[in-house]
Amino acid sequence: MKQILVYGDSLSWGIIPGTRGRHPFAVRWPGRLELRLQEAGHDVRIIEDCLNGRRTVWEDPFKAGRAGIEGLAQRIEVNSPLALVILMLGNNDFQSMHPHNAWHAAQGVAALVGAIRSAPIEPGMPVPPVLIVAPPPVGTAAGTMADKFGGADTKCVGLADQLGTVAAELGCPVFDAGAVIHASLTDGVHLDADQHITLGDALCETVSDLLRDD
């Protein structure tokens, strides 16, 4: 069985927009991806490591443990051997308490790739390839997300292009989720159930190709 680690934030954890509830595994895009890969004949297990509010390399000043780079190498070590790591992070870097733009977030993702590649895995285990997924752009933040993500719709502009540049420099495959899904109109940040399903389905071909190359 091949293991895939999804390293993400609330967009992958599956917050139901406008609530603190969670979409079930079969709806969340990692779960949907696992189902589609199995239907395609892959013996695969998706491991979700998705923390609400996770940034790339920065901390949340109000809630500890949100810097994605902290402990990442150990997560790779814990879950090895891994056939693939899927990174979908960046949007929380644009929260209102941060001044970051798309370039900064993309550089944060680059640092995460470096941490994955230098993780202290056991001898003989493979260094997993990394698929960078550009999250869909933040929309107009509303409801409980209005203050937290105020201005994020402007700061996030160009993230997919910046991540494409980083991916090319690092030799990583990249997938632009914003080309197939969009943030919920309910809060402007998270994903409705149909968007999770669409993303999981859309990623299947890309991930299948990467598993065949493994």
C-alpha positions in Angstrom: 0.0 0.0 0.0 1.2 3.5 -0.9 0.8 6.3 1.6 0.1 9.9 0.6 0.4 12.7 3.2 -1.9 15.7 2.7 -0.4 18.6 4.6 -2.8 21.5 4.8 -5.1 23.8 6.7 -8.9 24.2 7.2 -9.5 24.0 3.4 -8.3 20.4 3.6 -9.5 19.7 7.2 -13.0 20.4 5.9 -14.6 23.2 7.8 -18.2 23.6 6.7 -18.5 27.3 5.7 -20.3 29.4 8.3 -19.9 26.8 11.0 -17.3 25.0 13.1 -18.5 21.7 11.8 -16.5 19.4 9.6 -17.4 17.7 6.3 -17.2 13.9 6.6 -14.2 12.0 5.2 -16.0 10.9 2.0 -16.8 14.5 1.2 -13.5 16.2 2.1 -11.2 16.4 -0.9 -8.5 14.1 0.6 -11.1 11.4 1.2 -12.7 11.9 -2.2 -9.2 11.6 -3.7 -8.5 8.4 -1.9 -11.8 6.9 -3.1 -11.1 7.9 -6.7 -7.6 6.5 -6.6 -8.8 3.2 -5.2 -11.4 3.1 -8.0 -8.6 3.6 -10.5 -6.8 0.6 -9.1 -4.3 2.1 -6.7 -3.7 0.5 -3.4 -3.4 3.8 -1.5 -4.0 5.4 1.8 -4.4 9.2 2.4 -3.0 10.5 5.6 -4.6 13.8 6.6 -2.4 16.3 8.5 -4.6 19.4 8.2 -4.6 22.0 10.9 -7.1 24.9 11.0 -5.3 28.2 10.7 -2.0 26.7 9.6 0.4 29.1 7.9 3.4 28.2 5.8 6.3 29.5 8.1 4.6 32.1 10.3 3.0 31.8 13.6 -0.5 33.0 14.6 0.0 35.6 17.3 -3.2 34.5 19.0 -3.0 30.7 18.8 0.2 28.7 19.1 1.4 25.9 16.8 0.2 27.3 13.4 3.6 27.7 11.7 3.5 24.8 9.2 7.3 24.4 9.1 7.5 23.6 12.8 7.7 19.9 13.2 7.1 19.1 9.5 10.3 17.1 9.2 9.2 14.9 12.1 5.7 14.4 10.5 7.5 13.1 7.4 9.6 10.8 9.6 6.6 9.5 11.5 4.6 8.7 8.4 7.4 7.3 6.2 7.6 5.6 3.8 5.5 8.1 1.8 4.8 7.8 -1.9 3.8 11.5 -2.1 3.2 14.6 -0.1 0.5 17.0 -1.2 0.9 20.6 0.1 -2.0 23.0 0.0 -1.1 26.0 2.1 -0.8 29.7 1.8 -4.2 31.4 2.3 -3.8 31.8 6.1 -0.6 33.8 5.4 -3.0 36.5 4.2 -5.0 36.8 7.4 -5.5 40.4 8.5 -2.8 40.3 11.2 -0.1 39.6 8.5 1.3 41.9 5.9 2.2 39.1 3.5 1.6 39.0 -0.2 1.6 36.1 -2.8 5.4 36.1 -3.1 5.9 35.7 0.6 3.4 32.8 0.8 5.1 31.1 -2.1 8.5 31.4 -0.5 6.9 29.9 2.6 5.8 26.9 0.6 9.3 26.6 -0.8 10.7 26.4 2.7 8.2 23.6 3.4 9.4 21.6 0.4 13.0 22.0 1.7 11.9 20.7 5.1 10.3 17.7 3.5 13.3 16.9 1.4 15.7 17.1 4.4 13.6 15.1 6.8 15.5 12.5 8.9 13.8 9.4 7.4 15.2 5.9 7.9 18.0 4.8 5.5 16.6 3.2 2.4 13.3 5.0 2.6 12.4 7.3 -0.3 12.4 11.1 -0.2 8.8 11.6 -1.2 8.0 13.8 -4.2 5.9 16.9 -3.4 2.8 18.0 -5.2 2.2 21.7 -4.6 -1.5 22.6 -4.8 -2.3 26.3 -5.1 -5.4 27.0 -3.0 -8.3 28.7 -4.6 -8.2 32.5 -4.1 -9.8 34.0 -1.0 -13.1 35.7 -1.8 -14.9 38.4 0.0 -14.6 37.4 3.7 -17.9 37.3 5.4 -19.5 36.2 8.7 -17.1 35.1 11.3 -14.2 35.3 8.7 -14.8 39.0 7.9 -12.3 40.4 10.4 -9.8 37.6 10.3 -9.5 37.6 6.5 -10.2 41.3 5.8 -8.1 42.3 2.8 -7.0 38.8 2.1 -8.8 38.8 -1.3 -6.3 41.5 -2.4 -3.2 40.1 -0.7 -3.7 36.6 -2.2 -3.7 37.9 -5.8 -1.1 36.1 -7.9 -0.5 33.2 -5.5 -1.0 30.5 -8.2 1.5 32.1 -10.5 4.0 32.5 -7.7 3.6 28.9 -6.7 4.1 27.9 -10.3 7.4 29.7 -10.3 8.5 28.1 -7.0 7.4 24.7 -8.3 9.4 25.1 -11.5 12.5 26.1 -9.5 12.2 23.2 -7.1 11.2 20.6 -9.7 7.8 19.9 -8.1 4.6 19.3 -10.0 1.9 21.9 -9.3 -1.9 21.9 -9.5 -4.0 25.1 -9.5 -7.1 24.4 -7.5 -8.5 27.8 -8.4 -8.9 26.6 -11.9 -11.5 24.1 -10.9 -13.0 25.3 -7.5 -13.8 28.5 -5.6 -14.2 29.7 -2.1 -17.7 29.5 -0.6 -19.9 32.6 -0.8 -20.9 31.9 2.8 -17.6 33.0 4.3 -15.3 33.7 1.3 -12.7 31.3 2.6 -13.7 27.7 3.0 -15.1 25.1 0.6 -18.6 23.9 0.2 -19.2 20.2 -0.1 -19.4 20.2 -3.9 -16.1 22.0 -4.2 -14.4 19.4 -2.1 -15.8 16.7 -4.3 -14.8 18.5 -7.4 -11.2 19.0 -6.2 -10.8 15.4 -5.1 -12.0 14.2 -8.5 -9.8 16.7 -10.4 -6.7 15.7 -8.6 -7.1 12.0 -9.3 -5.4 12.0 -12.7 -2.5 14.1 -11.6 -1.8 12.0 -8.5 -2.3 8.8 -10.5 0.4 9.8 -12.9 2.7 10.6 -10.0 2.1 7.3 -8.3 2.9 5.5 -11.6 6.2 7.4 -11.7 7.0 6.4 -8.1 
